[in-house]
């Protein structure tokens, strides 16, 4: 009933012991992560606590304090999990939802905080191995980081960071060619388009952009999606413009192609 309680987030944050109790709920299942022994009941209970934390993360009055207390870091052990069982998938998805609520605000403070943590490699791993829904939320988080100037500069700062992102996006395109998802493809194309705003990344993308985005592979998927079609057209236009320099300190852009 989060929606019917006005200003629930400040109430949760300022009520004595409430946040500590929610964090206790989260930490209580850490021993069940490895080896993976999480039950559905335990997963549901933690996810209820995470839903309340998402409320705190979303509220303008509590967001800064939420970040200052480094509460998102309590969720990262759940994002590290790889078990495909439903309790773990539900836990990962709900944890991603909290991070997604943070980046949805488009605030510099959020991006600055996330860039000091391991959220990008965690999202990239989920983008590669998660379910469609988890992949979609993780790609949305990456997209929001890229749309921030600091986030784009951070990812394009070194060859290693850019190549990791480009490799995972390339694998996702090939996977989407086999099992199409318009919603997921939308976020992937937006990530590529944003990367193309960086001159050195644009040069690297000329070498490694998957052929499936250049040919008619996704014509049917994009038939009803005018915004993604427009983004894809803009991406192709950007890549046809004058070249920049190599990405980061390493010019080995030819190595970025996905086998």
N, C-alpha and C positions, 0 to 999 in steps of 0.2 A: 504493500500500500504506500510505496514511496511517493507516488504522484499526488496523493490526497493530503499529505502532511506538509504544510507550508513551511519553508525554510528548515527542512529536516537536517540538511548538512550542518548548519551552525549548531543546531541542537545536539547532534551527534558529537561534533568536535569539542564543544564547550561543556558537555555533561561529564562530570568526574568519572574517570575509569572506563568510559565507553569505548574509546579507540583502543585502549590497552586490552580490553576484553576481546575486541574484534581481531587484534593482532595475535592474541593468545589462541583464538580459534584457528588462525592460519598456521601458526607454528606447531600446533598440536598434531598436524598431519605430516610434518616434515619427515618423521621416521618411516612413514608409509610410502615415501617416494622411491627409496632405494634400499632394498628391492621393492618393486612396485606391488604394493598390497592394498591399495586404496579401494574401499567399498563404495557403492553407490550412495549409501546413507552419509558416509563421511564426506564424499565429494559434494553432495547437496548442501550439507551444513556449512562447509567452507565457502561454497559459491554464494550462499545467502549473506555471509559476512563480506565477501568481495562486492556484492551488489550494493551494500551500504557504503563501502569505501568508494565505489564508483560515484555514488551520490555526492560524497565529500569532494572527490576529485573534480567533479563537474561544476561545483558552485563557486562563483567568483569570490565570495567572502572567505572560503576555506582552502582554495586551491594552493595559494602561496605557502600557507602553513603546512599543508599536506606534502608539498615538495621539500620544504625546508626540513621536515622530519624524515625525509628519505623513505617514506612509506612504500613507494613503488618497488623498492628493492626487496621487500618481503615477498613480492609476487614472482620474482625472477626464478627462484627454484622450481616453480610450477612450469615456467616457460622452457626450462631446461629438460623437462621430462620428454620421453620419446614413446612411451607405451601407447598403443593404439586403442586400448579399452575405453569404453564410454565414460567411466568416471574421470579418467585422466584427460580425455578430449574435452569434456565439459569444463574441467578445471582450467585447462589452457585457454579455452575460448573465453571464459569469464574473466580471466586475468588479462587477456588481450583487450577485453572490453573496457577495463579500467584505464589502460594506457591509451586506448582509442578515445576515451572520453577526455583525457588530458589534451591530446593533440588536436582534437576537434575545435578547441578554443582558439587556435592560431596565435597563441601567445609566445613571445620570444623566450620568456622565462621557462616555459615547458621544454622547448627545444634545447635550450642551453643545458637544462638539467639532464635530459635524455642523452645528449651527446657525451656527457661525462660517464655514462653507464654503458653496459654491453647490449643495449636494446637492439642496435642494428644487426649484429650477427645473430642474435636470438630470433629476430623477425625473419632474417634470411633463411635460417634453418627451417622455420615453420613454413615459409613460402615454398620451400623445396619438398618437404615431407608431410605436411599437415593435410587435413581434410579440406574440402573446397571452402567451407565457411571460415576455418581458421586461416587458410591462405589469404582469403579476401580481407580479413581484418588486419592481418600482419602486413599485407601489401598496402592497405590504406594508411597504416602507421608510417611505413617507409615513404609513401607518397607525401604525407603531411610534413615529414622531416625535410624531404627534398624541396618542397614548395617554399620553405624558409631559406633565405639567402645564406644564413650561417650553416644550415644543414647541407645545402647543395655544395658550398665551398668545402665543408668537412669531407664529404664523400669523394669529391673530385680532387682533394688535396694530394693524395698518393695513388700510385698505380695499383697497389694492393687492394685498397678500399674500393676503388672504382671497378676493378676487374672482378671482385667478388660479387658486387651488385649486378654487374652486367652478365656474369655467368649465370646467376640464379634467375634473372629475368629471362635470359635466353632459354634456359631449361623449361621455365614456365610456359613460354610461347609454344615450344614443341609439345609440351603436355596438353596445352589448350587446343592445339591442332588435332590431337587425338580425341580429347574429351572437352568439347567447347563449353564455356561458361561466359556469357556476355558480361555479367557483373564483375567477374575476376579480370577478364580481358580489359575492361574499362580502366581499372586501376593500373594494370601493367603498362598499357599504352600511355597513360598519364605520367607514369614514372619515366618512361623513355623520353617523352616530350620535354619534361622538365630537365632531364640530364642534357638534352640537346641545347639548352639555354647556355650551357657552359662551353666556351670555345674549344677547349682541349678535349672535353668529353665528346663533343660533337664530332671531332676528328676521329676519335677512337670508335665511335658508333658507326661511322662509315665502313669500318672494317668488320664489325661484329654484329650488326643488327641482323636478326634472323630473317631468312628469305621469306618465311611465312607471313611476315608483316609487309613485305614488298609485293607479293603476288595476290592471288584471289582466294587464298585459303580461308579467310574470315569474312568473305563477302556476305554469306547467309547469316552469320552471327550478328553482323553489324547492320543488317538491313533496316532494323527498326531503331537503331541507336545513332542518331544524328550527331550527338556531341562527341562520341568516340570516333566516328568517321572523320569529323572535323579535326580532332586532335591528331589522328593518324596522318591526315593530309598535311597538317602543319609540321609534323615530325619530318615527313619526306621533304618538305620545302626547306626546313632548317638544315637538313643533311646535304641538300644540293647547293647550299650557299658556300662562300669562300672558306677554305680550311683554316683551322687554328693550329697550335703547336701540339706536341704529344702530351698525354695525360700524366700529371705528376712528374716525378724525376725519371721515369722509365718509359722509353718510347716503344716498347714491345707490343704495340697495339694489335699486331697480327696474332698474338697469343690469346686474344680475348674471345676468339670464335669458339662456339660451343660444339663439341664433337657430336 
